[in-house]
Amino acid sequence: MGEQLKTITEPQVRFRGFTDEWEQVKVADIFNVTRGKVLSKDLVSVDKSDDNIYPVYSSQTSNDGLMGYYNEYLFDKAITWTTDGANAGTVNYRGAKFYSTNVNGVLLSDEGYVNQCVAEILNKIAWKYVSKVGNPKLMNNIMSDIPITIPHIEEQQKIGNLFQILDALAASSNEQVENLNQQKQALLQRLFPQKGETVPKVRFDGFSDAWEEVKLGDVVADKSIKLGRGKVIAKTELNNEGLGYPVYSSSTVNKGLMGYSYTYDFSNEMITWSIDGGGHFFYRHDHHYSITNVSGYMLVDDSVFDYKYLSEMLELQRPRFEFDYQNKAHPSVIKTLYRVYLPSLEEQQAIGNLFKTLDEQIGHAEDKVNQYKELKQALLQRLFV
């Protein structure tokens, strides 16, 4: 190990019983700095199996860098970082046996420094040392010289355990989100008619009437549905602090939420869709809100249609049309393309209410994920130097 460099600093908040100053070291002072090996994707299975039981981590940041599974492992416990590409400098703690590809650097220690605390400390600053010339890189020699400020091993373990708990809670809530979304997709396939069918596979008790197939243009013509589009709203008019009323755009990220404004244009239920990029449909039910000019909107006669039912029906129909939604999905195009199946209003409402409940459950689980992530970020600021 090289010579350790001392500092006289400590974080804002500490676990009870710890008062020693944190000290500054270089990564190479406490770690053996190495990297993974080349591994063909053909040898890696997407899912864990009896043969392939060890996770393989690569340079991606999705799914915490998990590339798949393999029948051998290289390391038992380590800290990894992405050496190449757009995600260079991303640091992760790996607490069990794993294989690492060659585009991951690996930090090893027999003295207890391989833990969640040190990984989080390093992840906060490693990006500053990434070379941006050409393909972004953070090579072993640069990583070795990065200075980090750390507490004693016992305090590292306390901090690391706290972050492991938060990460586990966030992962559990995220798994709940995924499971609920899978349940919703399964119900969409069973509660709505599929291609070539006129009734769904499953119906609520008490409903047996035939479903009517409706051309959207016809119900627009008889005024049961009104189509339009939003207005131009500059980003400079909006805030991201949640002050005022939501403004929705065509994005599918965060359900299209673009920001907040002190004025609003609508105060009723509505279906919107993205005119640019995908044509996805959304059910809007805020008390007051606005939509931008890259979103179309649909107002319906609620004595004939249930908003939530119709929005899910339209979204389900969307992939079936041979239409490039990167072109402008203007109201006139939507009116021309879509044919939807409509049961009685009562059956629509029963189906719509079920999906409202599911969406609320998904929303609550997503909120929990975000809360755990926000709490972690706040603690990262207060528990670390």
Buried (B, 14 or more C-beta within 10 A) or exposed (E): EEEEEEEEEBBEEBEEEBEEEBBBBBBBBBBEBBBBEEBEEEEBBEEEEEEBBBBBBBBBEEEBBBBBBBBEBBBEBBBBBBBBBEBBBBBBBBBEBBBBBBBBBBBBBEEEBBBBBBBBBBBBBBBEBBEEEEEBBBBBEBBBEBEBBBBEEEBBBBBBEBBBEBBEBBEEBBEBBEEBBEEBEEBBEEBBBEEEEEBBEEBEEEBEEEBEEBBBBEBBEEEBBEBEBBEEBEEEBBEEEEEBBBBBBBBEEEBBBBBBBEEBBBEEBBBBBBBBEBBBBBBBEBEBBBBBBBBBBBBBEEEBBBBBBBBBBBBBBBEEBEBEBEEEBEBEBBBEBBEBBBBEBEBBBBBBEBBBEBBEBBEEBBEBBEEBBEEBEEBBEEBBB
